[in-house]
Amino acid sequence: MRRAVCPGSYDPATNGHLDIVERAAELFDEVVVAVLINKKKQGLFSVEERMEMLRATTAHLSNVRVDSWHGLLVDYCRDNGIAAIAKGLRSVSDFDYELQMAQMNRELSGVETLLMSNNPTYSYLSSSLVKEVATYGGDVTGMVPDLVRDRLRTKFPDS
């Protein structure tokens, strides 16, 4: 079975994230969307909330499951029999960072990384920008799944 992981903070998941997950699901038998647990950062959404939203927004993909992890991603891959990491690239700066990470991950564990160019429609999207727009009452329709948009509105009701 060909298995891959799509790691990230997903705080919140954007349509750009979901584009990569959907495309990875076409290439692999199983894709794990792994939500990073970073105890040093306070996210807008809890890990449980992020996982629940991801489960709902990927429910149409029968070969996708959602999980979380803390620590080195390559350890998660080894412990779960995953041979590949699928990541999206929005820009040259993403490439520089992700290439270095891919090389380190391969050196540490032999896990390969598939760097996928993002759909140009979503190339400007990041969770940080979406949160900033939502904070000030901007409309994030089309940037995130409807469920995520509604949850952002709940988080920022007076904006």
Backbone as a chain_set.jsonl record, in Angstrom:
{"seq": "MRRAVCPGSYDPATNGHLDIVERAAELFDEVVVAVLINKKKQGLFSVEERMEMLRATTAHLSNVRVDSWHGLLVDYCRDNGIAAIAKGLRSVSDFDYELQMAQMNRELSGVETLLMSNNPTYSYLSSSLVKEVATYGGDVTGMVPDLVRDRLRTKFPDS", "coords": {"N": [[0.842, -1.182, 0.0], [0.606, 2.146, -0.914], [1.42, 4.875, 0.95], [0.957, 8.185, 2.172], [1.717, 11.214, 3.941], [0.202, 14.301, 4.699], [1.34, 16.89, 6.184], [0.766, 19.536, 8.613], [-0.141, 22.656, 10.244], [-2.725, 23.533, 9.915], [-4.41, 25.659, 10.775], [-6.45, 27.889, 10.249], [-7.546, 25.154, 8.075], [-7.151, 25.704, 4.614], [-8.523, 26.279, 1.303], [-6.425, 25.846, -0.395], [-4.812, 24.043, 1.06], [-6.578, 21.854, 1.036], [-6.731, 21.311, -1.672], [-4.192, 20.227, -2.187], [-4.323, 17.932, -0.54], [-6.456, 16.542, -1.786], [-5.342, 16.074, -4.329], [-3.113, 14.537, -3.631], [-4.469, 12.334, -2.665], [-5.299, 11.167, -4.993], [-2.987, 10.054, -5.912], [-1.95, 8.298, -4.027], [-2.579, 5.311, -2.085], [-3.451, 5.612, 0.507], [-3.888, 8.538, 2.41], [-2.722, 10.447, 5.025], [-3.81, 13.104, 6.832], [-2.06, 15.03, 8.805], [-2.156, 16.756, 11.737], [-0.22, 19.174, 13.198], [0.929, 19.249, 16.495], [1.822, 21.782, 18.402], [3.126, 22.665, 21.228], [4.179, 25.023, 22.069], [2.901, 27.054, 20.827], [-0.102, 28.914, 20.745], [-2.904, 28.126, 19.169], [-5.52, 29.395, 16.974], [-7.673, 27.695, 16.667], [-8.363, 24.741, 18.516], [-6.437, 21.686, 18.543], [-8.148, 19.515, 18.386], [-10.461, 20.729, 17.331], [-9.486, 21.504, 14.809], [-8.911, 18.994, 13.712], [-11.475, 17.876, 13.633], [-12.779, 19.614, 11.814], [-11.231, 19.094, 9.548], [-11.769, 16.372, 9.173], [-14.466, 16.541, 8.467], [-14.322, 18.091, 6.111], [-12.884, 16.5, 4.424], [-14.326, 14.251, 4.114], [-15.441, 13.224, 1.806], [-13.436, 11.9, 0.587], [-12.445, 8.779, 0.423], [-10.056, 7.508, 1.005], [-8.634, 9.019, 2.782], [-7.489, 9.927, 5.963], [-7.556, 11.527, 9.172], [-5.221, 12.674, 11.524], [-3.088, 13.388, 14.364], [0.083, 14.743, 15.415], [3.089, 14.956, 17.383], [6.333, 16.057, 17.576], [9.129, 14.747, 15.697], [8.428, 14.575, 12.295], [9.336, 12.491, 10.671], [9.587, 10.421, 12.489], [6.93, 9.934, 13.083], [6.139, 9.047, 10.554], [7.698, 6.688, 10.305], [6.679, 5.19, 12.493], [4.124, 4.75, 11.605], [4.252, 3.474, 9.188], [4.594, 4.988, 6.822], [5.759, 6.128, 3.765], [6.103, 8.459, 2.34], [5.986, 12.031, 2.145], [3.713, 14.539, 1.41], [3.68, 17.738, 0.176], [2.632, 21.13, -0.348], [3.602, 23.747, -2.585], [3.815, 27.195, -2.677], [5.409, 29.263, -3.466], [8.708, 30.499, -4.424], [10.145, 30.905, -2.091], [8.878, 29.084, -0.377], [9.75, 26.76, -1.646], [12.558, 26.798, -1.197], [12.706, 26.438, 1.608], [11.209, 24.035, 1.952], [12.631, 22.207, 0.364], [15.031, 21.939, 1.764], [14.019, 20.812, 4.141], [12.98, 18.423, 3.074], [15.293, 17.14, 2.212], [16.615, 16.793, 4.661], [14.764, 15.134, 5.996], [14.86, 12.86, 4.375], [17.517, 12.098, 4.743], [17.487, 11.508, 7.486], [15.678, 9.384, 7.642], [14.99, 8.129, 5.243], [12.523, 8.673, 4.196], [10.631, 9.879, 1.545], [9.885, 13.015, -0.074], [7.23, 14.576, -1.668], [6.961, 17.347, -3.512], [4.522, 19.472, -4.353], [3.285, 21.674, -6.753], [1.183, 24.364, -5.974], [-2.237, 24.922, -6.872], [-2.663, 27.659, -8.935], [-4.81, 29.322, -8.342], [-4.969, 29.332, -5.602], [-2.58, 30.3, -4.705], [-1.865, 32.512, -3.178], [-2.867, 32.081, -0.688], [-2.729, 31.607, 2.813], [-2.899, 30.191, 6.078], [-2.414, 32.086, 8.046], [-2.9, 34.576, 6.762], [-5.616, 34.258, 6.141], [-6.728, 34.136, 8.72], [-6.111, 36.731, 9.576], [-7.625, 38.323, 7.8], [-10.201, 37.43, 8.493], [-10.279, 38.238, 11.163], [-10.638, 40.983, 10.975], [-13.133, 41.145, 9.929], [-13.354, 40.56, 7.235], [-14.445, 38.916, 4.225], [-14.017, 35.566, 3.81], [-14.906, 33.708, 2.078], [-14.563, 31.245, -0.382], [-11.894, 31.041, 0.066], [-11.536, 29.273, 2.088], [-13.026, 26.164, 3.17], [-16.638, 26.08, 3.456], [-17.519, 25.297, 6.028], [-15.287, 25.929, 7.628], [-15.179, 28.681, 7.187], [-17.569, 29.413, 8.471], [-16.957, 28.683, 11.109], [-14.875, 30.457, 11.605], [-16.294, 32.853, 11.556], [-17.755, 32.493, 13.862], [-15.718, 32.612, 15.738], [-14.937, 35.252, 15.468], [-17.18, 37.172, 15.975], [-17.903, 39.882, 16.145], [-16.65, 41.219, 14.176]], "CA": [[0.0, 0.0, 0.0], [1.348, 3.41, -0.986], [0.855, 5.777, 1.948], [1.613, 9.485, 2.307], [1.204, 12.117, 4.959], [0.147, 15.739, 4.397], [1.437, 17.498, 7.515], [0.606, 20.976, 8.721], [-0.858, 23.128, 11.429], [-4.127, 23.607, 9.5], [-5.06, 26.556, 11.739], [-7.329, 26.806, 9.814], [-7.327, 24.58, 6.747], [-7.59, 26.546, 3.507], [-8.796, 25.535, 0.07], [-5.113, 25.442, -0.908], [-4.474, 22.791, 1.754], [-7.452, 20.776, 0.587], [-6.331, 20.99, -3.039], [-3.04, 19.311, -2.095], [-4.811, 16.663, 0.01], [-7.23, 15.853, -2.827], [-4.43, 15.61, -5.371], [-2.33, 13.436, -3.053], [-5.372, 11.186, -2.558], [-5.345, 10.527, -6.314], [-1.697, 9.418, -6.168], [-1.606, 7.326, -2.994], [-3.668, 4.461, -1.617], [-3.94, 6.227, 1.736], [-3.276, 9.817, 2.77], [-2.991, 10.874, 6.391], [-3.686, 14.535, 7.078], [-1.532, 15.048, 10.17], [-2.18, 18.083, 12.349], [0.908, 19.404, 14.098], [0.7, 19.72, 17.862], [2.94, 22.627, 18.822], [2.773, 23.091, 22.583], [4.719, 26.361, 22.291], [2.036, 28.014, 20.152], [-1.537, 28.871, 21.001], [-3.604, 28.264, 17.9], [-6.869, 29.949, 17.0], [-8.517, 26.533, 16.903], [-7.682, 23.64, 19.201], [-6.082, 20.569, 17.661], [-9.362, 18.719, 18.202], [-11.328, 21.45, 16.404], [-8.89, 21.409, 13.476], [-9.097, 17.628, 13.228], [-12.892, 17.687, 13.341], [-13.071, 20.324, 10.568], [-10.577, 18.361, 8.465], [-12.544, 15.146, 8.921], [-15.695, 16.914, 7.757], [-14.044, 18.619, 4.769], [-12.282, 15.45, 3.594], [-15.191, 13.064, 4.216], [-15.725, 12.709, 0.461], [-12.237, 11.178, 0.137], [-12.487, 7.528, 1.199], [-8.712, 7.04, 1.359], [-7.995, 10.035, 3.611], [-7.826, 9.947, 7.384], [-6.983, 12.665, 9.888], [-4.534, 12.298, 12.76], [-2.238, 14.467, 14.866], [1.387, 14.27, 15.859], [3.975, 15.874, 18.087], [7.699, 15.562, 17.447], [9.662, 14.685, 14.339], [7.51, 13.972, 11.321], [9.875, 11.213, 10.192], [9.254, 9.408, 13.494], [5.529, 9.611, 12.837], [6.112, 8.23, 9.334], [8.237, 5.36, 10.623], [5.759, 4.498, 13.398], [2.858, 4.477, 10.918], [4.491, 2.82, 7.9], [4.378, 5.956, 5.75], [7.015, 6.289, 3.032], [6.177, 9.714, 1.595], [5.388, 13.261, 2.653], [3.229, 15.372, 0.308], [3.621, 19.145, 0.595], [2.339, 22.096, -1.391], [4.515, 24.874, -2.761], [3.162, 28.392, -3.197], [6.371, 30.265, -3.948], [10.121, 30.121, -4.395], [10.579, 30.829, -0.688], [8.412, 27.781, 0.103], [10.623, 25.736, -2.208], [13.842, 26.81, -0.486], [12.51, 25.842, 2.928], [10.73, 22.651, 1.845], [13.71, 21.374, -0.165], [15.938, 21.655, 2.885], [13.327, 19.861, 5.013], [12.895, 17.147, 2.363], [16.624, 16.521, 2.241], [16.857, 16.362, 6.042], [13.894, 13.989, 6.288], [15.39, 11.693, 3.667], [18.761, 11.723, 5.425], [17.158, 10.937, 8.794], [14.816, 8.208, 7.669], [14.694, 7.553, 3.943], [11.194, 9.096, 3.761], [10.673, 10.78, 0.398], [8.945, 14.129, -0.043], [6.672, 14.997, -2.937], [6.661, 18.773, -3.47], [3.507, 19.704, -5.373], [2.963, 23.089, -6.959], [-0.206, 24.66, -5.661], [-3.12, 25.473, -7.879], [-2.457, 29.114, -8.899], [-5.973, 29.962, -7.736], [-4.776, 29.402, -4.159], [-1.158, 30.556, -4.423], [-1.708, 33.6, -2.213], [-3.511, 31.712, 0.57], [-2.075, 30.999, 3.959], [-3.756, 30.231, 7.259], [-2.181, 33.36, 8.734], [-3.627, 35.641, 6.066], [-7.049, 34.016, 6.308], [-7.08, 34.555, 10.081], [-6.058, 38.186, 9.639], [-8.799, 38.842, 7.098], [-11.383, 37.114, 9.31], [-10.205, 39.058, 12.377], [-11.144, 42.318, 10.663], [-14.465, 41.055, 9.346], [-13.324, 40.318, 5.799], [-15.115, 37.721, 3.728], [-13.052, 34.545, 3.392], [-15.589, 32.767, 1.186], [-13.725, 30.862, -1.514], [-10.531, 30.817, 0.543], [-11.623, 28.145, 3.017], [-14.318, 25.476, 3.062], [-17.734, 26.791, 4.115], [-17.498, 24.957, 7.454], [-14.217, 26.713, 8.254], [-15.648, 30.072, 7.154], [-18.58, 29.581, 9.52], [-16.267, 28.627, 12.404], [-14.153, 31.727, 11.757], [-17.304, 33.858, 11.913], [-18.081, 32.265, 15.274], [-14.566, 33.086, 16.524], [-14.856, 36.717, 15.353], [-18.56, 37.582, 15.694], [-18.076, 41.341, 16.113], [-15.82, 41.806, 13.111]], "C": [[0.886, 1.243, 0.0], [0.671, 4.419, -0.071], [1.672, 7.062, 1.998], [0.968, 10.258, 3.445], [1.249, 13.539, 4.414], [0.166, 16.459, 5.746], [1.183, 18.996, 7.482], [-0.075, 21.356, 10.012], [-2.356, 23.22, 11.146], [-4.946, 24.494, 10.453], [-5.428, 27.881, 11.093], [-6.888, 26.251, 8.463], [-7.9, 25.522, 5.696], [-7.941, 25.667, 2.31], [-7.5, 25.108, -0.604], [-4.641, 24.154, -0.256], [-5.282, 21.629, 1.178], [-7.163, 20.372, -0.854], [-5.165, 19.991, -3.032], [-3.483, 17.95, -1.559], [-5.567, 15.877, -1.054], [-6.328, 15.305, -3.923], [-3.545, 14.476, -4.876], [-3.181, 12.174, -2.967], [-5.537, 10.466, -3.898], [-4.075, 9.72, -6.592], [-1.363, 8.277, -5.214], [-2.832, 6.526, -2.587], [-4.298, 5.014, -0.346], [-3.168, 7.511, 1.99], [-3.703, 10.142, 4.2], [-2.776, 12.38, 6.458], [-3.309, 14.652, 8.549], [-1.423, 16.478, 10.683], [-1.058, 18.178, 13.374], [0.422, 19.878, 15.454], [1.953, 20.476, 18.276], [2.568, 23.229, 20.17], [3.28, 24.497, 22.898], [3.834, 27.45, 21.691], [0.588, 27.811, 20.561], [-2.235, 29.115, 19.673], [-4.949, 28.938, 18.074], [-7.865, 28.837, 17.316], [-7.706, 25.481, 17.647], [-7.341, 22.555, 18.179], [-7.325, 19.73, 17.368], [-10.32, 19.4, 17.225], [-10.801, 21.354, 14.974], [-9.116, 20.031, 12.881], [-10.553, 17.378, 12.841], [-13.273, 18.384, 12.029], [-12.446, 19.599, 9.372], [-11.311, 17.067, 8.14], [-13.798, 15.461, 8.11], [-15.4, 17.331, 6.319], [-13.344, 17.617, 3.861], [-13.137, 14.179, 3.572], [-15.495, 12.442, 2.862], [-14.55, 11.9, -0.113], [-12.081, 9.912, 0.981], [-11.11, 7.044, 1.646], [-7.933, 8.062, 2.186], [-8.458, 9.866, 5.049], [-7.072, 11.087, 8.041], [-6.407, 12.167, 11.201], [-3.782, 13.525, 13.255], [-0.905, 13.869, 15.29], [2.139, 15.394, 16.549], [5.371, 15.27, 17.982], [8.151, 15.588, 16.004], [8.682, 13.962, 13.412], [8.03, 12.625, 10.838], [9.639, 10.093, 11.203], [7.8, 8.968, 13.332], [5.421, 8.702, 11.611], [6.594, 6.811, 9.614], [7.245, 4.557, 11.469], [4.461, 4.08, 12.708], [3.034, 3.876, 9.529], [4.242, 3.713, 6.705], [5.711, 6.264, 5.087], [7.169, 7.633, 2.338], [5.451, 10.839, 2.333], [4.957, 14.072, 1.433], [3.024, 16.784, 0.835], [3.311, 20.024, -0.605], [3.352, 23.218, -1.394], [3.758, 26.051, -3.361], [4.148, 29.31, -3.897], [7.785, 29.707, -3.904], [10.608, 30.019, -2.958], [10.088, 29.538, -0.04], [9.351, 26.685, -0.379], [11.942, 25.665, -1.452], [13.732, 26.111, 0.863], [12.155, 24.359, 2.812], [11.793, 21.712, 1.274], [14.68, 20.983, 0.944], [15.307, 20.633, 3.843], [13.265, 18.474, 4.373], [14.228, 16.41, 2.413], [16.959, 16.02, 3.646], [16.026, 15.127, 6.373], [14.391, 12.723, 5.601], [16.66, 11.191, 4.334], [18.465, 11.017, 6.748], [16.479, 9.582, 8.696], [14.594, 7.502, 6.339], [13.309, 7.911, 3.427], [11.354, 10.107, 2.627], [9.637, 11.893, 0.561], [8.534, 14.478, -1.463], [6.276, 16.46, -2.778], [5.752, 19.095, -4.647], [3.255, 21.198, -5.515], [1.479, 23.292, -6.691], [-0.959, 25.107, -6.902], [-2.952, 26.996, -7.816], [-3.626, 29.89, -8.285], [-5.758, 30.209, -6.245], [-3.364, 29.829, -3.759], [-0.922, 31.643, -3.382], [-2.192, 33.218, -0.814], [-2.544, 31.174, 1.6], [-3.053, 31.082, 5.126], [-3.625, 31.566, 7.978], [-2.955, 34.496, 8.084], [-5.136, 35.479, 6.217], [-7.503, 34.469, 7.696], [-7.09, 36.074, 10.194], [-7.273, 38.815, 8.963], [-10.051, 38.625, 7.948], [-11.428, 37.971, 10.578], [-10.83, 40.428, 12.161], [-12.473, 42.295, 9.904], [-14.503, 40.853, 7.846], [-13.971, 39.0, 5.442], [-14.085, 36.73, 3.201], [-13.712, 33.44, 2.552], [-14.707, 32.501, -0.029], [-12.282, 30.612, -1.128], [-10.436, 29.585, 1.429], [-12.93, 27.414, 2.757], [-15.391, 26.235, 3.854], [-17.767, 26.531, 5.617], [-16.46, 25.795, 8.193], [-14.608, 28.189, 8.287], [-16.635, 30.334, 8.283], [-17.944, 29.551, 10.912], [-15.463, 29.897, 12.657], [-15.125, 32.841, 12.149], [-17.716, 33.723, 13.376], [-16.966, 32.79, 16.178], [-14.495, 34.602, 16.554], [-16.236, 37.304, 15.053], [-18.746, 39.087, 15.548], [-17.307, 42.01, 14.997], [-16.629, 42.108, 11.878]], "O": [[1.799, 1.369, 0.816], [-0.489, 4.779, -0.272], [2.897, 7.046, 1.884], [-0.163, 9.991, 3.85], [2.209, 13.932, 3.753], [-0.878, 16.619, 6.379], [1.363, 19.645, 6.451], [-0.526, 20.502, 10.776], [-3.169, 23.007, 12.045], [-6.038, 24.117, 10.879], [-4.785, 28.897, 11.361], [-5.998, 26.787, 7.803], [-8.992, 26.067, 5.861], [-7.686, 24.463, 2.312], [-7.481, 24.105, -1.317], [-4.125, 23.266, -0.935], [-4.741, 20.566, 0.874], [-7.335, 19.208, -1.216], [-5.168, 19.023, -3.792], [-3.055, 16.919, -2.077], [-5.346, 14.676, -1.21], [-6.535, 14.186, -4.393], [-3.256, 13.547, -5.63], [-2.678, 11.07, -3.172], [-5.879, 9.284, -3.928], [-4.088, 8.806, -7.416], [-0.582, 7.388, -5.555], [-3.967, 6.984, -2.72], [-5.507, 4.909, -0.138], [-1.951, 7.567, 1.81], [-4.888, 10.115, 4.534], [-1.683, 12.87, 6.173], [-4.131, 14.406, 9.431], [-0.692, 17.298, 10.129], [-0.964, 17.365, 14.294], [-0.394, 20.794, 15.551], [3.012, 19.882, 18.475], [1.793, 24.183, 20.244], [2.858, 25.099, 23.886], [3.995, 28.629, 22.006], [0.117, 26.682, 20.703], [-2.154, 30.212, 19.121], [-5.461, 29.043, 19.188], [-8.778, 29.012, 18.123], [-6.501, 25.35, 17.431], [-7.901, 22.524, 17.083], [-7.529, 19.288, 16.237], [-10.924, 18.734, 16.385], [-11.572, 21.148, 14.037], [-9.464, 19.897, 11.708], [-10.825, 16.736, 11.826], [-14.006, 17.816, 11.22], [-13.062, 19.501, 8.31], [-11.459, 16.707, 6.972], [-14.146, 14.733, 7.18], [-16.141, 16.968, 5.405], [-13.221, 17.852, 2.659], [-12.702, 13.147, 3.061], [-15.779, 11.246, 2.783], [-14.671, 11.291, -1.176], [-11.633, 9.978, 2.126], [-11.014, 6.246, 2.578], [-6.709, 7.98, 2.28], [-9.645, 9.687, 5.324], [-6.062, 11.556, 7.517], [-7.012, 11.352, 11.898], [-3.837, 14.584, 12.63], [-0.78, 12.662, 15.496], [1.882, 16.581, 16.345], [5.559, 14.089, 18.273], [7.629, 16.347, 15.188], [8.184, 12.881, 13.724], [7.241, 11.706, 10.618], [9.504, 8.933, 10.814], [7.483, 7.783, 13.432], [4.697, 7.707, 11.632], [5.956, 5.844, 9.199], [6.999, 3.383, 11.194], [3.777, 3.166, 13.167], [2.068, 3.777, 8.772], [3.735, 3.255, 5.682], [6.679, 6.617, 5.76], [8.236, 7.932, 1.803], [4.46, 10.627, 3.032], [5.753, 14.272, 0.515], [2.297, 17.003, 1.805], [3.68, 19.706, -1.735], [3.892, 23.596, -0.354], [3.138, 25.929, -4.417], [3.778, 30.049, -4.81], [8.026, 28.602, -3.417], [11.404, 29.136, -2.638], [10.806, 28.95, 0.769], [9.708, 25.786, 0.383], [12.395, 24.575, -1.103], [14.576, 25.286, 1.212], [12.741, 23.525, 3.502], [11.852, 20.544, 1.658], [15.093, 19.827, 1.042], [15.976, 19.706, 4.299], [13.474, 17.467, 5.049], [14.273, 15.2, 2.631], [17.525, 14.938, 3.799], [16.536, 14.177, 6.968], [14.347, 11.639, 6.181], [16.854, 9.983, 4.472], [19.125, 10.035, 7.088], [16.671, 8.724, 9.558], [14.065, 6.392, 6.311], [12.943, 7.499, 2.327], [12.116, 11.068, 2.738], [8.635, 11.721, 1.255], [9.375, 14.653, -2.345], [5.371, 16.785, -2.009], [6.165, 19.0, -5.803], [3.04, 21.9, -4.527], [0.636, 22.504, -7.12], [-0.369, 25.609, -7.859], [-3.088, 27.573, -6.737], [-3.439, 30.992, -7.769], [-6.29, 31.168, -5.685], [-2.997, 29.727, -2.589], [0.141, 31.674, -2.763], [-1.952, 33.954, 0.144], [-1.653, 30.384, 1.288], [-3.93, 31.946, 5.151], [-4.615, 32.113, 8.463], [-3.594, 35.291, 8.774], [-5.851, 36.464, 6.401], [-8.544, 35.113, 7.83], [-7.973, 36.644, 10.834], [-7.877, 39.74, 9.505], [-10.865, 39.536, 8.102], [-12.505, 38.381, 11.011], [-11.475, 40.971, 13.058], [-12.881, 43.295, 9.315], [-15.567, 40.961, 7.236], [-14.037, 38.082, 6.259], [-13.363, 37.028, 2.249], [-13.133, 32.373, 2.35], [-14.17, 33.432, -0.63], [-11.523, 30.033, -1.905], [-9.392, 28.938, 1.51], [-13.852, 27.99, 2.179], [-15.078, 26.945, 4.809], [-18.017, 27.45, 6.397], [-16.739, 26.313, 9.275], [-14.396, 28.87, 9.29], [-16.55, 31.353, 8.968], [-18.347, 30.309, 11.794], [-15.378, 30.363, 13.793], [-14.8, 33.68, 12.989], [-17.992, 34.718, 14.046], [-17.228, 33.341, 17.246], [-14.048, 35.185, 17.542], [-16.44, 37.876, 13.982], [-19.682, 39.519, 14.874], [-17.312, 43.235, 14.883], [-16.088, 42.604, 10.89]]}, "num_chains": 1, "name": "protein.A"}
